[in-house]
Amino acid sequence: MKRNQGGMTLIGFIIVLAVAGVFIYTGMKVIPMYSEYYAVRQALEGLSKEPEIVNKSPAEIQDLFFRRLYISYAENVKPANVKIARKDAGYLMTVNYEVRKPLIANLDVVGKFNTEQELRRGAN
């Protein structure tokens, strides 16, 4: 009676390891992009809870926003990516930016992020 061994060959193991490595490497590039996006969201939500935010000028609001981002080490959002427009009795603040990270050779990971927050009186 002959017994057959079951299991993974060395070549199969190397292929699985390579595929897992590519996914892990891609995750290392993508996770910081989303972490920064959530820092932007938190900064916007924090601004909306700021007392008397509607009495500030757009330049002052933008300065407060970038101070919050500086604390979170978010460095991909530039002043050109931030738009502040009057809406009703407050402002509508829109942040639209793109993050591009090199992946392998000429392949890049690109993340496009767009979020907005209303800043108005009594928005707590």
C-alpha positions as CSV (number, residue, x, y, z in Angstrom):
1,M,0.0,0.0,0.0
2,K,1.5,3.3,-1.1
3,R,0.8,6.5,0.8
4,N,0.7,9.8,-1.1
5,Q,1.8,12.9,0.7
6,G,-0.3,16.0,0.4
7,G,0.8,19.6,0.8
8,M,2.3,22.5,-0.9
9,T,5.4,22.3,-3.0
10,L,8.3,24.8,-2.6
11,I,7.4,26.5,-5.8
12,G,3.7,26.9,-4.8
13,F,4.8,28.3,-1.4
14,I,7.1,30.9,-3.1
15,I,4.2,32.0,-5.5
16,V,1.8,32.4,-2.5
17,L,4.5,34.3,-0.6
18,A,5.1,36.6,-3.6
19,V,1.3,37.3,-4.1
20,A,1.0,38.0,-0.4
21,G,4.0,40.3,-0.5
22,V,2.5,42.4,-3.3
23,F,-0.7,42.8,-1.4
24,I,1.1,43.8,1.8
25,Y,3.4,46.2,-0.1
26,T,0.3,47.8,-1.8
27,G,-1.4,48.1,1.6
28,M,1.7,49.9,2.9
29,K,1.2,52.5,0.2
30,V,-2.6,52.8,0.4
31,I,-3.2,52.8,4.2
32,P,-1.4,56.1,4.9
33,M,-3.4,57.8,2.1
34,Y,-6.7,56.8,3.8
35,S,-5.3,57.7,7.2
36,E,-4.6,61.2,5.9
37,Y,-8.1,61.4,4.4
38,Y,-9.6,60.6,7.8
39,A,-7.4,63.4,9.3
40,V,-8.8,65.8,6.8
41,R,-12.4,64.6,7.7
42,Q,-11.6,65.1,11.4
43,A,-10.2,68.6,10.8
44,L,-13.4,69.6,8.9
45,E,-15.7,68.2,11.6
46,G,-13.6,70.0,14.2
47,L,-14.0,73.2,12.4
48,S,-17.7,72.8,12.1
49,K,-17.9,72.5,15.9
50,E,-15.8,75.6,16.5
51,P,-17.8,78.4,18.1
52,E,-18.4,81.5,16.0
53,I,-16.7,79.9,12.9
54,V,-19.2,81.7,10.6
55,N,-17.9,85.1,11.9
56,K,-14.4,84.3,10.6
57,S,-13.2,85.2,7.1
58,P,-12.4,82.4,4.6
59,A,-8.6,83.1,5.1
60,E,-9.0,82.6,8.9
61,I,-11.0,79.4,8.4
62,Q,-8.4,78.1,6.0
63,D,-5.6,78.9,8.4
64,L,-7.4,77.1,11.3
65,F,-7.9,74.1,8.9
66,F,-4.2,73.9,8.0
67,R,-3.2,74.2,11.6
68,R,-5.3,71.1,12.4
69,L,-3.8,69.3,9.4
70,Y,-0.3,70.2,10.6
71,I,-0.9,68.5,13.9
72,S,-2.0,65.3,12.0
73,Y,1.0,65.4,9.7
74,A,-1.2,65.6,6.6
75,E,1.0,67.0,3.9
76,N,-0.7,66.2,0.6
77,V,-3.5,68.8,1.0
78,K,-2.4,72.2,-0.4
79,P,-4.2,75.6,-0.2
80,A,-5.2,75.2,-3.9
81,N,-7.2,72.1,-2.9
82,V,-9.4,73.9,-0.5
83,K,-12.5,75.9,-1.6
84,I,-14.6,77.9,0.8
85,A,-17.9,79.3,-0.5
86,R,-20.7,81.2,1.2
87,K,-23.8,79.0,1.7
88,D,-26.9,80.4,3.5
89,A,-25.8,81.7,6.9
90,G,-22.4,80.0,6.8
91,Y,-19.8,78.4,4.5
92,L,-19.4,75.2,2.5
93,M,-15.8,74.0,2.7
94,T,-14.7,71.6,0.0
95,V,-11.4,69.7,0.0
96,N,-10.5,68.0,-3.3
97,Y,-7.1,66.5,-3.6
98,E,-5.1,63.6,-5.2
99,V,-2.3,61.5,-3.8
100,R,0.0,59.6,-6.1
101,K,2.6,57.1,-4.6
102,P,5.0,55.1,-6.7
103,L,4.4,51.4,-6.5
104,I,6.6,49.2,-8.7
105,A,8.7,50.5,-11.7
106,N,6.3,52.7,-13.7
107,L,3.1,51.8,-11.8
108,D,1.6,54.2,-9.3
109,V,-1.1,54.0,-6.7
110,V,-3.4,57.0,-7.1
111,G,-6.0,58.1,-4.6
112,K,-8.5,60.8,-5.3
113,F,-10.3,62.3,-2.3
114,N,-13.1,64.7,-2.1
115,T,-15.0,65.8,1.0
116,E,-17.0,68.7,2.1
117,Q,-18.4,70.1,5.3
118,E,-20.9,72.8,6.1
119,L,-19.8,75.4,8.5
120,R,-22.7,77.2,10.1
121,R,-24.0,78.7,13.3
122,G,-25.2,76.1,15.8
123,A,-23.8,73.1,13.8
124,N,-22.8,71.3,16.9
